[in-house]
């Protein structure tokens, strides 16, 4: 009897202990932070990498391509946006892009002055990182997009006109497009309630097509540089541009792989796709130049690399490595002909070939991912999008290709028309272009009162 009582008491004590342990585990689970430190670290690093693409990446790349009398003004076009766009993003830009709203833009007041954007994750966008980290990452995209446009109008636009254009363009074009593609309920957001599922992993529509088309429109409206194309306007320092190319390539890993918003296998896949697309485009551009012109130029190789990076951006999180390489090969060839043949045929002065590289390149990538999107790379594209109550796979095929075409056409039309109207408004108010005398002297002196090179 004594042994039986002892065993009974011991069982009761163990049961109580087991219940306590379960309760402790449940309490710990409820109080555990959803933030994954690894994911957060990767997104913070990616944010820094994307910012590096603007400064010093794009600054050096563009700065080396212009004439020496315009090097500082060209660099200034990218530098100033780090301040201007960041301020707009804080006040209302992030809210317009990622706040709740309609299919075209989010509420400008929901996150006004970043109200409510703190350490608690936004589960819709990135459930394992602080909301602030996601906001910072996306801000870097908003900075570099209008900076890309500056390459088309280099060496002739008034600085005041450029600033006003940027403020209006990001507000009217970039923020709404960002919401349409990536915001909750956005028209093209395949993962968060959009009506037309467009696959754009890291900004083919939002960044490159929008800026590329805007660049083309701006170049046409602003007019050609004095003496173009009769006078040679060779880059004053190709070495600077090559350093910028390398920084852009490195930064692009944050641009594309960071768009996985986690440090998992999808980030690895996007990282690899980014690299091999740049490889493919560099090879195809250099091969064509060698075949058609007799010599492969260093600047041509660098242009091919950038073209490959722009081309793979929308597809980077949806395709295999061989598919990414093929996309790069196609993108490099298409961009080469856009820069050398299309530009001369239509006689527009896109100073640094923004449309030919970014606009054409990302259009190729957006269309090809319509055929090459692979659920083995990103399983969500086969199980997430619903038409009514029916799950619709977005794997490569004619149906998804049609969606991609719609995304490209709507983005190009929206950006092109809005850009034209903004430029015309500026033209009749403060004016767009410097005087012939100022253009002859160079924008460094006439717009900023300084010179890039002083003996």
Secondary structure, DSSP 8 states (H G I E B T S, - for coil): -HHHHHHHHHHHHHHHHHHHHHHHHHHHHHHS----HHHHHHHHHHHHHHHHIIIIIIHHHHHHHS-GGGHHHHHHHHHHHHHHHHHHIIIIIHHHHHSSB-SS-B-TTTTGGGTT-SSS--TTT-TTS-HHHHHHHHHHHHHHHHHHHGGGSTTTB-HHHHHHHHHHHIIIIIHHHHHHHHSTT-TT-TTTT-SS----SS-IIIIIIHHHHHHHHHHHHH---TTTTTS----S-HHHHHHHHHHHHHHHHHHHHGGGSSSSHHHHHHHHHHHHHHHHHHHHHHHHHHHHHSS--HHHHHHHHHHHHHHHTTTTTTS-HHHHHHHHHHHHHHHHHIIIIIHHHHT---TT-HIIIIIHHHHHHHHHHHHH--TTT-GGGGTS-EETTEE----SSHHHHHHHHHHHHHHHHHHHHHHHHHHHHHHHHT-SB--HHHHHH-HHHHHHS--S---
